Amino acid sequence: MYPYIHRLSLVVVCIIGLSISGNAQHIIHQARYTNITASDVLYYVNQFRHKKRLPPLTMNNYIAAEAERHSRDMASGRTAFGHGGFDGRMHRIMNKFAPSGSGAENVAYGNVSAEAVVNMWIHSPGHRRNMLGNYNLTGIGIASGRGGTLYFTQIFLYKK
């Protein structure tokens, strides 16, 4: 529906598992980050953008509500992990913010901190491209699933 929109997902636990050894991996899987907020994630994303001399993204409540709903749906199992329903989310967002340009979405899950999820996105070429894209608005949603696993959704939008 929107060919100029980029969708990427990241399974944080799998990437962490590839970069550490057995005992450390077990410790990371046991870690629980229950006090993470969308503002925490935005802080690290904007810190990264600042290092690349890009303007900060502004959190938008409407976009954040869409991201939160998607994270809750993934956490509850209503939607499989990934970008199911992405076209619908972007259609609603772009209609709300018309005229708007492009949009993108990053998703991840795992028992990780806000800094760790952003670092995983930084080291994934497609996620990194989204974080460095020509966007000015964002919405971030975080939900806790079975066993305390966190599901993250960040939606990016360029509002003209």
C-alpha positions in Angstrom: 0.0 0.0 0.0 2.8 2.5 0.9 5.9 1.5 -1.1 8.0 4.2 0.5 7.5 2.8 4.0 10.2 0.7 5.6 9.4 -2.2 7.9 11.9 -4.0 10.0 11.8 -6.3 13.0 14.5 -7.5 15.3 14.5 -10.4 17.6 16.7 -9.0 20.4 17.1 -12.2 22.3 18.4 -14.0 19.3 20.9 -11.3 18.5 22.1 -11.2 22.0 22.5 -14.9 22.0 24.7 -14.7 19.0 27.1 -12.3 20.6 27.6 -13.8 24.0 28.5 -17.2 25.5 26.4 -19.7 27.4 26.5 -18.5 31.0 26.2 -14.8 30.2 23.4 -15.6 27.8 21.5 -17.3 30.7 22.0 -14.2 32.9 20.7 -11.9 30.2 17.6 -14.0 29.6 16.8 -13.8 33.3 17.1 -10.0 33.5 13.9 -8.2 33.8 13.5 -4.5 32.9 10.1 -3.5 34.1 10.5 0.2 34.4 11.4 1.0 30.8 9.4 3.9 29.3 9.0 5.1 25.8 10.9 8.2 26.9 13.9 6.1 27.8 13.9 4.6 24.3 13.5 8.0 22.7 16.4 9.4 24.7 18.8 6.8 23.3 17.4 7.1 19.7 17.8 10.9 19.8 21.3 10.6 21.4 22.3 8.4 18.4 20.7 10.9 15.9 22.5 13.8 17.6 25.9 12.0 17.1 25.0 11.8 13.4 24.1 15.6 13.4 20.4 14.9 12.8 17.6 16.7 14.6 15.8 14.9 17.4 12.5 13.1 16.9 9.5 14.5 18.7 7.3 12.0 20.5 3.7 12.2 19.3 0.9 10.7 21.5 -1.3 9.6 18.6 1.6 7.7 17.0 2.6 6.3 20.4 -0.9 5.0 20.9 -0.6 3.1 17.6 2.8 1.7 18.6 1.6 0.8 22.1 -1.4 -1.1 20.6 0.8 -3.1 18.3 3.2 -3.9 21.2 0.3 -5.1 23.3 -1.1 -7.2 20.5 2.3 -8.9 20.0 2.7 -9.4 23.8 -0.7 -11.0 24.1 -0.3 -13.2 21.1 -3.2 -11.5 19.2 -0.6 -10.6 16.5 2.5 -12.6 15.7 5.8 -10.8 16.4 6.5 -8.6 13.4 4.7 -6.1 11.3 1.2 -7.5 11.0 -1.2 -4.7 10.5 1.5 -2.2 9.5 -0.3 -0.9 6.4 -3.4 -0.2 8.6 -1.3 1.6 11.2 0.4 3.8 8.7 -2.8 4.5 6.8 -4.4 5.8 10.0 -1.3 7.8 11.0 -0.9 9.3 7.6 -4.5 10.3 7.4 -4.3 12.0 10.8 -1.1 13.9 9.8 -1.9 14.7 6.2 0.1 15.9 4.4 2.8 13.6 5.5 5.7 11.9 3.8 7.3 8.6 4.5 7.0 6.3 7.5 8.8 3.3 9.0 8.6 0.9 11.9 11.1 -1.0 14.0 10.0 -3.8 16.4 11.9 -5.9 18.8 11.3 -8.2 21.8 13.4 -9.4 24.7 14.3 -8.8 28.3 16.5 -5.9 27.6 17.0 -2.3 28.7 16.0 0.7 26.5 19.7 1.3 25.8 20.2 -2.3 24.7 17.3 -2.4 22.3 18.4 0.8 20.7 22.0 -0.5 20.4 20.6 -3.7 18.7 18.7 -1.5 16.2 21.9 0.6 15.6 23.8 -2.6 14.7 21.1 -3.8 12.3 21.5 -2.0 8.9 17.7 -1.7 8.2 16.8 -0.6 11.7 19.7 1.9 11.7 18.5 3.3 8.4 15.0 3.9 9.9 16.5 5.6 13.0 18.6 7.9 10.8 15.8 8.5 8.3 14.3 11.8 7.4 11.6 11.7 10.0 10.5 14.2 12.6 7.8 12.5 14.6 7.8 9.2 16.4 5.7 7.0 18.7 7.1 4.3 20.9 5.1 1.5 22.6 6.3 -1.1 25.0 4.3 -4.0 26.4 5.1 -6.9 28.6 4.2 -10.4 27.5 4.3 -13.9 29.0 7.2 -14.3 31.3 7.8 -10.6 31.4 9.2 -10.4 27.8 9.1 -6.9 26.5 7.8 -6.0 23.1 8.9 -2.8 21.5 7.4 -0.9 18.6 8.8 2.4 17.3 7.0 4.1 14.4 8.7 6.9 12.5 6.9 9.6 10.4 7.9 12.6 8.4 5.2 15.3 8.8 5.4 18.0 6.1 
